[in-house]
Amino acid sequence: MEFLNKIELKGVVGRAEINSFNNSQVCNFSVVTEYSTIDKERNSIVETCWFNCSAWSGRDSIIDLYSIQKGSWVHVIGRTRMRKYTTQSGEERTAMDVIATTVELLQKEESPMQPQRD
């Protein structure tokens, strides 16, 4: 049996910052997605979800890190990674991050701001 760890997102970049690390650059950015359904009373319910993403430069990378900017529509393909951390108050927490292998900028007309629907 083959293992699979893959995630694909289309959404809007919320924040983006580029840092250097071990002779490489990394762009840490957030992506917001929406999913919309209708409940039994015919009310619209919109679920908003934020994802923390990282895209690395390197010899195999074709990602233009400087093109990832707040407000840009993006199509991200990558894998998920779980990490544990401790807050300043000593509370242990777990977070899921997306390590991007592909980041494609989308034109506004390619992705109108419409949430997905069932």
C-alpha positions as CSV (number, residue, x, y, z in Angstrom):
1,M,0.0,0.0,0.0
2,E,1.2,3.5,-0.8
3,F,1.1,6.4,1.6
4,L,-0.3,9.8,0.5
5,N,0.1,13.1,2.2
6,K,-1.2,15.8,-0.2
7,I,-3.3,19.0,0.2
8,E,-4.6,21.4,-2.5
9,L,-5.9,24.8,-1.7
10,K,-7.4,27.7,-3.7
11,G,-7.8,30.9,-1.7
12,V,-6.5,34.3,-0.8
13,V,-3.2,35.1,0.9
14,G,-3.7,36.8,4.2
15,R,-0.1,37.6,5.2
16,A,3.2,36.9,3.7
17,E,6.8,37.3,4.9
18,I,10.1,36.1,3.5
19,N,13.0,35.0,5.7
20,S,16.4,33.5,5.2
21,F,17.3,30.1,6.7
22,N,20.4,28.0,6.0
23,N,21.3,29.6,2.7
24,S,17.7,29.3,1.5
25,Q,14.7,31.6,1.6
26,V,11.3,30.7,2.9
27,C,8.0,32.5,2.4
28,N,5.7,31.9,5.4
29,F,2.1,32.9,4.4
30,S,-1.5,32.2,5.3
31,V,-4.3,31.2,2.9
32,V,-8.0,31.6,3.7
33,T,-10.6,29.3,2.1
34,E,-14.4,29.2,2.3
35,Y,-16.9,26.4,2.1
36,S,-20.6,27.1,2.0
37,T,-23.6,24.9,2.8
38,I,-27.3,25.4,3.5
39,D,-28.8,24.1,6.7
40,K,-32.3,22.6,7.1
41,E,-33.9,26.0,7.6
42,R,-32.4,27.1,4.2
43,N,-29.9,29.4,6.0
44,S,-26.5,29.8,4.3
45,I,-23.6,28.7,6.5
46,V,-20.0,29.7,5.5
47,E,-17.1,27.9,7.0
48,T,-13.9,29.9,6.8
49,C,-10.6,28.1,7.3
50,W,-7.1,29.6,7.6
51,F,-4.0,27.6,6.7
52,N,-0.4,28.4,7.6
53,C,1.8,27.7,4.5
54,S,5.6,27.7,3.8
55,A,7.2,27.8,0.4
56,W,11.0,27.3,0.1
57,S,13.5,28.4,-2.5
58,G,16.1,26.0,-3.6
59,R,17.7,24.3,-6.6
60,D,14.5,22.4,-7.4
61,S,12.0,25.2,-6.6
62,I,10.2,27.0,-9.3
63,I,8.2,29.1,-6.8
64,D,8.6,32.9,-7.1
65,L,8.5,33.7,-3.4
66,Y,8.3,37.5,-3.9
67,S,5.1,37.1,-5.9
68,I,3.2,35.8,-2.9
69,Q,1.6,38.9,-1.4
70,K,-1.4,39.8,0.8
71,G,-4.6,39.7,-1.2
72,S,-3.3,37.5,-4.0
73,W,-5.4,34.6,-5.2
74,V,-3.3,31.4,-5.1
75,H,-3.5,27.7,-5.9
76,V,-1.2,25.8,-3.5
77,I,-0.3,22.2,-3.7
78,G,1.8,20.6,-1.0
79,R,1.9,18.3,2.0
80,T,0.8,18.7,5.6
81,R,3.0,18.6,8.6
82,M,2.1,18.5,12.3
83,R,4.1,20.4,14.8
84,K,3.9,20.8,18.6
85,Y,4.7,24.0,20.4
86,T,4.3,25.5,23.9
87,T,2.6,28.8,24.4
88,Q,4.0,31.5,26.7
89,S,1.6,30.4,29.4
90,G,3.0,26.9,29.2
91,E,0.1,25.3,27.3
92,E,1.1,22.6,24.8
93,R,-0.6,22.9,21.4
94,T,-0.5,21.2,18.0
95,A,-0.7,22.9,14.7
96,M,-1.0,21.7,11.1
97,D,1.1,23.4,8.5
98,V,1.2,23.2,4.7
99,I,4.6,22.7,3.1
100,A,4.0,24.0,-0.5
101,T,5.6,22.3,-3.5
102,T,3.7,24.4,-6.0
103,V,2.3,27.9,-5.6
104,E,0.5,29.3,-8.6
105,L,-0.8,32.9,-8.7
106,L,-4.3,33.1,-10.1
107,Q,-5.9,36.0,-12.0
108,K,-8.9,37.5,-10.4
109,E,-11.2,36.4,-13.2
110,E,-9.9,32.8,-12.8
111,S,-11.1,32.7,-9.2
112,P,-14.1,34.9,-8.4
113,M,-14.6,35.3,-4.7
114,Q,-17.3,32.6,-4.5
115,P,-17.2,30.0,-1.8
116,Q,-17.5,26.3,-2.7
117,R,-21.0,24.9,-2.4
118,D,-22.4,21.4,-1.9
